[in-house]
Each structure stands twice: as C-alpha cells, then as structure tokens.
Amino acid sequence: MAVTIEPGFYQVLGILNDPSRRARYGDCVDWHRLAELADVPGIRIEDDLLITATGCEVLTAALPTSPPQYRDWSIKTSGQVPAAKMNPLK
C-alpha cells in the first residue's frame, strides 16, 4: 500500500481577517508573524511511503528538504534557478 502524508501551512485571508476569529484566537495566534509571511499563501510538505508486510520505505527520501538543497535540485533538474516569486525558500 502507498500512503501520502501531506502536512501543510496555508494562509486563507478570508479566515484570518474575519473579526470574530481574530477576537476568538487573538491571544493564541502570533498575528504579527503571520503578517510577515503574508506573501506565502501556503506550503505543503509531502512524503510518499510504501507500506509492506515487512516494513515501510519513504519513497521521497531523496528529495530536497532545505532551501539550498531545493535550489540545487531545481537547477540540476530544470537548468533554471527557481523564481523568487514562486520560491519563498530563496
């Protein structure tokens, strides 16, 4: 069986800017920090695992996980540096 694990961070402005939610969660959300990340609408980190009767294997283990690794991988696979607009990891 193959399983995908997809933790993510998404900023949905319609939710974040809702006055009732801001009031309700005002003391447990760092609104200033979220504002600093306003140009990052979302980040998804995905891992694919193969589960067998004898164990599991992370199929995505060789993919880049840090900004420098991602940049190097992108250049190697596409020949281009990722666009800053599309790459908040710069």
C-alpha positions as a Python dict, from the first residue, in 0.01 Angstrom:
ca = {
    (1, 'M'): (0, 0, 0),
    (2, 'A'): (122, 352, -77),
    (3, 'V'): (41, 637, 163),
    (4, 'T'): (91, 1011, 117),
    (5, 'I'): (146, 1229, 423),
    (6, 'E'): (78, 1597, 350),
    (7, 'P'): (126, 1839, 640),
    (8, 'G'): (78, 2195, 532),
    (9, 'F'): (60, 2560, 625),
    (10, 'Y'): (-199, 2771, 446),
    (11, 'Q'): (-300, 3133, 496),
    (12, 'V'): (-662, 3183, 395),
    (13, 'L'): (-718, 3558, 418),
    (14, 'G'): (-1095, 3525, 440),
    (15, 'I'): (-1049, 3326, 760),
    (16, 'L'): (-751, 3515, 900),
    (17, 'N'): (-914, 3854, 852),
    (18, 'D'): (-1250, 3754, 998),
    (19, 'P'): (-1301, 3985, 1302),
    (20, 'S'): (-1481, 3719, 1509),
    (21, 'R'): (-1200, 3467, 1458),
    (22, 'R'): (-932, 3729, 1531),
    (23, 'A'): (-1110, 3812, 1856),
    (24, 'R'): (-1156, 3445, 1949),
    (25, 'Y'): (-795, 3344, 1875),
    (26, 'G'): (-627, 3678, 1942),
    (27, 'D'): (-424, 3555, 2237),
    (28, 'C'): (-301, 3228, 2083),
    (29, 'V'): (-206, 3338, 1728),
    (30, 'D'): (103, 3543, 1653),
    (31, 'W'): (-71, 3784, 1413),
    (32, 'H'): (247, 3987, 1366),
    (33, 'R'): (438, 3678, 1250),
    (34, 'L'): (158, 3581, 1012),
    (35, 'A'): (168, 3931, 864),
    (36, 'E'): (542, 3886, 799),
    (37, 'L'): (457, 3572, 598),
    (38, 'A'): (171, 3735, 405),
    (39, 'D'): (343, 3676, 69),
    (40, 'V'): (349, 3300, 135),
    (41, 'P'): (-5, 3174, 70),
    (42, 'G'): (85, 2816, 156),
    (43, 'I'): (346, 2549, 197),
    (44, 'R'): (287, 2177, 159),
    (45, 'I'): (543, 1918, 257),
    (46, 'E'): (465, 1579, 112),
    (47, 'D'): (610, 1236, 177),
    (48, 'D'): (512, 918, -4),
    (49, 'L'): (555, 589, 179),
    (50, 'L'): (538, 230, 60),
    (51, 'I'): (398, 6, 334),
    (52, 'T'): (456, -369, 305),
    (53, 'A'): (420, -668, 536),
    (54, 'T'): (789, -638, 624),
    (55, 'G'): (816, -263, 683),
    (56, 'C'): (800, 68, 507),
    (57, 'E'): (1010, 274, 270),
    (58, 'V'): (996, 652, 230),
    (59, 'L'): (980, 689, -146),
    (60, 'T'): (1051, 1062, -134),
    (61, 'A'): (1355, 1036, 96),
    (62, 'A'): (1599, 1154, -172),
    (63, 'L'): (1410, 1477, -248),
    (64, 'P'): (1545, 1812, -118),
    (65, 'T'): (1425, 1934, 220),
    (66, 'S'): (1620, 2256, 278),
    (67, 'P'): (1628, 2579, 75),
    (68, 'P'): (1984, 2521, -57),
    (69, 'Q'): (1903, 2161, -147),
    (70, 'Y'): (1585, 2270, -326),
    (71, 'R'): (1770, 2539, -521),
    (72, 'D'): (2044, 2295, -628),
    (73, 'W'): (1787, 2029, -721),
    (74, 'S'): (1583, 2278, -923),
    (75, 'I'): (1889, 2394, -1118),
    (76, 'K'): (2000, 2035, -1177),
    (77, 'T'): (1661, 1911, -1298),
    (78, 'S'): (1539, 2213, -1494),
    (79, 'G'): (1853, 2411, -1564),
    (80, 'Q'): (1691, 2716, -1409),
    (81, 'V'): (1704, 2892, -1074),
    (82, 'P'): (1358, 2892, -910),
    (83, 'A'): (1177, 3225, -948),
    (84, 'A'): (1187, 3425, -624),
    (85, 'K'): (812, 3485, -655),
    (86, 'M'): (743, 3115, -664),
    (87, 'N'): (1015, 3021, -417),
    (88, 'P'): (970, 3163, -66),
    (89, 'L'): (1266, 2949, 40),
    (90, 'K'): (1518, 3166, -152),
}
